[in-house]
Amino acid sequence: MVKVSHLSKDFETKEGKLEALHDVSFEIKAGEIFGIIGKSGAGKTTLLRILSQLERPSGGEVLINNSVIAKGDKVITNNKIKKTMGVVFQGYNLLMQKTVARNIEFPLKIAGVNKTKWDKRVNDLLRFVDLEDKKEAYPATLSGGQKQRVAIARALANSPKILLLDEPTSALDTLSTSAIISLLQKINQEEQVTIIIVTHEIGVVKKLCQRIAVINEGKVVDYGTVQEVFANPSNIATKQLLGV
């Protein structure tokens, strides 16, 4: 479903060129939960932004459902592909002056969905993420776990086939983290959504992901099933993540 081939990304800084990604290649199968893991500054979020068509690469190619969305240094806009993707950013990015319901309906409104249909969709999503009692609440009154549920519900509003999440549990306590893991498993199994998660939290990866790519200094240094990579890490960066 997602194929990344020889992807690179450079940034110009005062000190010169910074190579954020170098010759990155991997594939993500339809229906799986795939983890992109690594320490802070490894290039994970940059990679996620390219996959979500928010960042232009410097080279290489990205295909989603056999359609090219990035090639060389260009983003190839494909509205059909964009509609199949939902993104949850680190920090929630909720509209603080709008209620939970208004936050979730926002992408439906932009997409021109009929109001009657979007009302039903919002109610269905509130039920799905177990926040029916928070429909008219404002984000400031919610816990971190509840805010993340709202962000996930909003990303699901237009029924995407791919859900991308940037560090979805990094600011949550143990109980909220477990609840978000369970919700993502439910989304994957019941809605048949392919999930791509960027994280540095090994416990989350072990519980949630089927396959992973380990990123270090902009390069893929380990790639395979969670069991394969964790049992036989081939790179020192992976060993450090695992505490080996």
C-alpha positions as CSV (number, residue, x, y, z in Angstrom):
1,M,0.0,0.0,0.0
2,V,2.8,2.4,0.9
3,K,6.2,2.2,-0.8
4,V,9.1,4.4,0.0
5,S,12.1,4.2,-2.3
6,H,15.5,5.9,-1.8
7,L,13.9,8.9,-0.1
8,S,16.1,11.8,1.0
9,K,15.5,15.2,2.6
10,D,17.9,18.0,3.1
11,F,17.4,21.3,5.0
12,E,19.5,24.4,4.6
13,T,20.8,25.8,7.9
14,K,23.2,28.5,8.9
15,E,25.8,25.9,9.3
16,G,25.1,24.4,5.9
17,K,23.1,21.5,4.5
18,L,21.5,19.2,7.1
19,E,20.7,15.7,5.8
20,A,17.5,14.8,7.7
21,L,16.8,11.6,5.6
22,H,19.2,9.5,3.5
23,D,18.3,6.7,1.1
24,V,15.3,5.6,3.1
25,S,13.4,2.6,1.7
26,F,10.6,0.4,3.1
27,E,7.1,-0.9,2.4
28,I,4.0,-0.9,4.5
29,K,1.3,-3.5,3.8
30,A,-2.4,-2.7,3.7
31,G,-4.1,-3.4,7.0
32,E,-1.0,-3.5,9.2
33,I,0.1,-1.3,12.1
34,F,3.6,-0.1,11.2
35,G,6.0,1.6,13.5
36,I,8.7,4.2,12.6
37,I,10.9,4.3,15.6
38,G,14.0,6.0,16.7
39,K,15.4,8.6,19.2
40,S,14.6,12.3,19.0
41,G,16.1,14.0,16.0
42,A,16.4,10.7,14.0
43,G,14.2,12.0,11.2
44,K,11.0,10.2,12.1
45,T,8.7,13.3,12.0
46,T,10.2,14.5,8.8
47,L,9.5,11.2,7.2
48,L,5.9,11.3,8.5
49,R,5.4,14.8,7.1
50,I,6.6,13.6,3.7
51,L,4.2,10.7,3.8
52,S,1.3,13.0,4.6
53,Q,2.3,15.4,1.8
54,L,3.1,18.2,4.1
55,E,6.9,18.2,3.4
56,R,8.7,18.2,0.1
57,P,11.4,15.5,-0.3
58,S,14.8,16.2,-1.8
59,G,15.0,12.9,-3.7
60,G,13.5,9.5,-4.0
61,E,9.9,8.4,-4.5
62,V,6.8,7.7,-2.4
63,L,3.9,5.6,-3.7
64,I,0.5,5.1,-2.0
65,N,-1.8,2.5,-3.6
66,N,0.5,2.6,-6.7
67,S,0.1,6.3,-7.1
68,V,3.2,8.5,-6.9
69,I,2.7,11.3,-4.3
70,A,6.4,12.4,-4.1
71,K,9.2,12.1,-6.6
72,G,12.5,13.8,-6.7
73,D,12.1,17.2,-5.0
74,K,8.4,17.5,-5.9
75,V,5.1,16.7,-4.1
76,I,2.6,15.4,-6.6
77,T,-0.8,16.5,-5.3
78,N,-3.4,13.8,-5.5
79,N,-6.7,14.8,-3.8
80,K,-8.0,11.2,-4.1
81,I,-5.0,9.9,-2.1
82,K,-5.3,12.8,0.4
83,K,-8.8,11.9,1.1
84,T,-7.7,8.3,2.1
85,M,-5.3,9.7,4.8
86,G,-5.9,11.0,8.3
87,V,-3.1,12.6,10.4
88,V,-2.8,13.0,14.1
89,F,0.0,15.5,15.0
90,Q,2.0,15.6,18.2
91,G,0.3,18.0,20.6
92,Y,-3.2,17.3,19.4
93,N,-3.6,20.6,17.4
94,L,-7.2,21.0,18.6
95,L,-9.2,24.2,18.0
96,M,-9.4,25.5,21.6
97,Q,-12.3,27.9,21.0
98,K,-14.5,25.1,19.6
99,T,-16.3,22.2,21.3
100,V,-15.3,18.6,20.9
101,A,-18.1,18.1,18.4
102,R,-17.1,21.2,16.4
103,N,-13.5,20.0,16.3
104,I,-14.5,16.6,14.9
105,E,-16.9,18.1,12.3
106,F,-14.3,20.5,11.0
107,P,-12.8,18.3,8.3
108,L,-16.3,17.2,7.3
109,K,-17.3,20.8,6.8
110,I,-14.2,21.5,4.7
111,A,-15.0,18.5,2.6
112,G,-18.5,19.8,1.9
113,V,-20.3,17.0,3.6
114,N,-24.1,17.5,4.1
115,K,-24.7,18.8,7.6
116,T,-27.2,16.0,8.4
117,K,-24.6,13.5,7.4
118,W,-21.8,15.2,9.4
119,D,-23.9,15.4,12.5
120,K,-24.5,11.6,12.4
121,R,-20.8,11.0,11.6
122,V,-19.7,13.1,14.6
123,N,-22.1,11.2,16.9
124,D,-20.9,7.9,15.6
125,L,-17.2,8.9,16.2
126,L,-17.9,10.2,19.7
127,R,-19.5,6.8,20.5
128,F,-16.5,5.0,18.8
129,V,-13.9,6.8,20.9
130,D,-16.0,6.7,24.1
131,L,-16.5,10.5,24.4
132,E,-20.3,10.9,24.0
133,D,-20.5,12.7,27.3
134,K,-17.9,15.3,26.2
135,K,-19.7,16.4,23.0
136,E,-20.2,20.0,24.1
137,A,-17.0,20.2,26.2
138,Y,-14.0,22.4,25.3
139,P,-10.5,21.0,24.9
140,A,-9.2,22.9,27.9
141,T,-11.4,20.9,30.2
142,L,-10.2,17.5,28.9
143,S,-7.4,15.3,30.0
144,G,-4.4,14.5,27.7
145,G,-5.9,11.1,26.9
146,Q,-9.3,12.6,26.0
147,K,-7.7,15.3,23.8
148,Q,-5.9,12.5,22.0
149,R,-9.2,10.7,21.4
150,V,-10.7,13.9,20.0
151,A,-7.7,14.3,17.7
152,I,-8.0,10.7,16.5
153,A,-11.8,11.0,16.0
154,R,-11.2,14.1,13.9
155,A,-8.6,12.3,11.8
156,L,-11.2,9.5,11.2
157,A,-13.9,11.9,10.2
158,N,-13.6,11.4,6.4
159,S,-13.2,7.6,6.8
160,P,-9.5,7.4,5.8
161,K,-7.8,4.1,4.9
162,I,-4.5,5.2,6.3
163,L,-4.0,6.9,9.7
164,L,-0.6,8.5,10.5
165,L,0.2,9.4,14.1
166,D,3.2,11.4,15.5
167,E,4.1,10.3,19.0
168,P,0.5,9.7,20.0
169,T,1.3,8.6,23.6
170,S,4.4,10.7,24.5
171,A,2.5,13.0,26.8
172,L,0.2,10.5,28.4
173,D,0.3,8.5,31.6
174,T,0.4,4.7,31.7
175,L,-3.4,4.3,31.9
176,S,-4.1,6.8,29.1
177,T,-1.4,5.2,27.0
178,S,-3.1,1.8,27.4
179,A,-6.4,3.2,26.4
180,I,-5.0,4.8,23.3
181,I,-3.3,1.6,22.3
182,S,-6.6,-0.3,22.7
183,L,-8.4,2.4,20.6
184,L,-5.8,2.1,17.8
185,Q,-6.1,-1.7,17.7
186,K,-9.9,-1.3,17.5
187,I,-9.6,1.2,14.6
188,N,-7.2,-1.2,12.8
189,Q,-9.4,-4.3,13.3
190,E,-12.9,-2.9,13.1
191,E,-12.4,-0.2,10.5
192,Q,-9.6,-1.9,8.5
193,V,-7.4,1.2,8.7
194,T,-3.7,0.9,8.0
195,I,-1.9,2.7,10.9
196,I,1.6,4.3,10.7
197,I,2.9,5.4,14.0
198,V,6.0,7.4,14.8
199,T,7.3,6.8,18.3
200,H,10.3,6.4,20.5
201,E,8.4,4.3,23.1
202,I,9.4,0.7,22.9
203,G,6.6,-0.5,25.1
204,V,4.0,1.0,22.7
205,V,5.7,-0.6,19.7
206,K,5.7,-4.1,21.4
207,K,2.0,-3.9,22.2
208,L,0.8,-2.3,19.0
209,C,3.0,-2.8,15.9
210,Q,3.4,-5.8,13.6
211,R,6.4,-4.5,11.7
212,I,8.8,-1.6,12.2
213,A,11.5,0.5,10.6
214,V,14.2,1.8,12.9
215,I,15.5,5.3,11.9
216,N,18.9,6.6,13.1
217,E,20.6,9.8,11.8
218,G,18.2,9.8,8.8
219,K,18.8,6.2,7.8
220,V,16.8,3.0,8.1
221,V,19.1,0.8,10.3
222,D,16.7,-2.1,11.1
223,Y,13.5,-3.2,9.3
224,G,11.2,-6.2,9.8
225,T,8.7,-7.7,12.2
226,V,8.8,-6.5,15.8
227,Q,9.8,-10.0,16.9
228,E,12.7,-10.3,14.3
229,V,14.1,-6.8,15.0
230,F,13.9,-6.9,18.8
231,A,15.2,-10.5,19.0
232,N,18.2,-9.8,16.7
233,P,18.9,-6.1,16.4
234,S,21.6,-5.5,13.8
235,N,22.5,-1.9,14.6
236,I,23.9,-0.2,17.7
237,A,21.1,2.4,17.6
238,T,18.4,-0.3,17.8
239,K,20.3,-1.9,20.7
240,Q,20.4,1.4,22.5
241,L,16.6,1.9,22.1
242,L,16.1,-1.6,23.5
243,G,18.4,-1.0,26.4
244,V,20.7,-3.8,25.3
